[in-house]
Amino acid sequence: MKNRVKEHREGQGWSQGELARRLGVSRQTINAVETDKYDPSLPLALRMAKLFAVSVPEIFIDDWEPEAE
């Protein structure tokens, strides 16, 4: 799942460590999310959206499409 976490974080002028502190997670978690190595849990995605004052779909881009029958 692609995301815009880095874009939003940098827009606030925050380091990965600062964002991690504000969300109560490790800097490694933020790095893994930003590099598409880890999809955050729903509670973490919701906290990110609330912190950035945007909706979850504005941060996380799900390009999944159902298979045609």
N, C-alpha and C positions, 0 to 999 in steps of 0.2 A: 504494500500500500504506500503510495507516494504521499508526501506531506509537505507542509509549508511552515514547519516549526522553526527552522533556522531563520526564515524570512521574518516571521513575527518576532522572534527573539531579538534579532539584530535591529529590527525596527524600534524596539524598546531600549536598545543600547545595552542589553544584558549579555554577560558571558554565559557559557553553558553552566558554569558553576552557580551563577546567580539564579538562573532559571531553575536549576535543580533545587537550590535552597528554598525558593519560593513555593515549589511544588512538593517538597518533602521527599525527593528521590535523589539518587546519586548522579553525579556528573556523567558517569559512564552510561547511565540509562538515557540521559538526554542525547548523548553522542550516538548511541545505538538507534534511537528513534530518528534522529536527523539523517542518519546514513542508511535508513531503511533496513536495518538489521534486526529491528525489534518493533513489533506493533504494540502500542501501549494498551493497557487494560481500559475498559470503558470508563471506570472512575477517573483514571489519569487523563484520558482524552477530555472528559468533561471538565476537569480542573483546569487543563490547559486552555480550553475554550473560554471558560469563565475568566481566567487571568488575562487573556488577550482581548476579552470583550467581543468575541466573535462566535459563530456557531461551529460545531464540530466539523461539518462538511466544508467550512472555509479553511480548515487546517489540514484535514485528511481527505485525500482524493482516492476514492475506491473505484478502480477501473474494471471491477469484476462485472461480467455480463453472464446471464443465465444461458445455458446451452439451449439451442432450438430443439424442439421435440420432433 
